Amino acid sequence: MVMTHSRPAAAPALPRHVFWLLCSRAARSVAQGVLAVDFALYLRSLHWSGSEIGSVLAVGLVFGVTLTIATSMASDKYGRKDFLIAYDTIYVIACLAAIASTNTLVLATAAVVGSFGRGASGSAGPFSSLEQAWMTQGLSASEWTRALRLNATVGFLGMAVGAALGTLPDLFAARFVAGSSSFIIVFAVASIAGLFSLMFIALARDQHLLQIEAVPVAVERKLRTTENRNLAKLGLVNFLQGTGIGLTGPLVSYWFAIRFHVGSSRISLLMCAGFILAALSSQIAGRFTSRYGLMNVVVTFRLAALAMLLGLPMAPSFPVAMAFFLLHNTLNRATNGPRSAITAGLVRNQRRGFAGMISKVSRQVPRSFGPAIAGYAFDNGFLVAPFVIGALFQAGYLLLYQKHFRDQVPVRNARAVVSSA
């Protein structure tokens, strides 16, 4: 008698447009990674103050919110591809402008329109909601969960590569040019990576119009009521999260520089390690979600990350602070995929651009004030307070997030609702 052993069925291949979007994410995240490490340090080498750096980052966040509002709902009607092509094109132009000039107005404008220094893990800046809506086109709940987890992982790995390239200014300062001129190489790297991202977006196919299903008016009204209620709750909790992130995230490389007097090489390697660990934890979190559920993983990981955030500013030395930072980022970023999957399940595909807009704007508006406040606090010797206040806001976010969405069931697609009506 011949014994056979069955193997678990392999996950079906994701559509081709997901592949190209993942490639674009990888290239874009390299560009963002190198600037997340070095942009604030570059401005510091040009003798910008922490308040000035924080203000530019804050204006960039406000600009991003404006673009998100202007384009997200339009993308639900007209598709997403053209908007992402425009974003990557503008990003490359902004990098080239930063190479060409150190003029304050030129650099500030480039930073604002290019979202420099924010480290968005490879997402398309103000168009990230469009990117995720495009990626989930035509996918089931299990497929979009896997796609979004891969998207987060690819972004972290690309950010790690970019962060490692953040050591280039120190190498150039030692061998070729010193001072602020040594940072020009990072904008060259970012512009090349941006061109690759643009090419991959051009190769992806947007079938947005094929995903829209007509439903009876009564069913549509019922669906929209449920979706809008979910989005209102999401906007509330994201407001708290955005406030906390704004106070603790964008100026972390600047904080390390003034707290422990370390240069771009050490900071870049620190961030590189953080992104690598985040990529690994993102995949590990995916395994946990299949066993324990999306929400349980989000709550557990982010609670642990919150404890690490509180420990970071209290650290007595750079190695200890580095450990807290790595653990905080690893645990926090591991939840990006699960949280994106929860958000995607709140609405149907034809409204995911709108849902992404609500999610992003409610998070970015309060986040835009954070860098300016944190920069002012750091310049005046308050190196702990922004972290403590930010942690309190994030604790409130986590409490309400699990309260509102723990029992949330993804909105069924229109065809299923019609058949059951």
Summary of the structure (lengths in Angstrom):
residues: 421
radius of gyration: 21.3
end to end distance: 51.4
largest distance: 80.2
contacts: 1550
relative contact order: 0.17
helix: 80%
strand: 0%
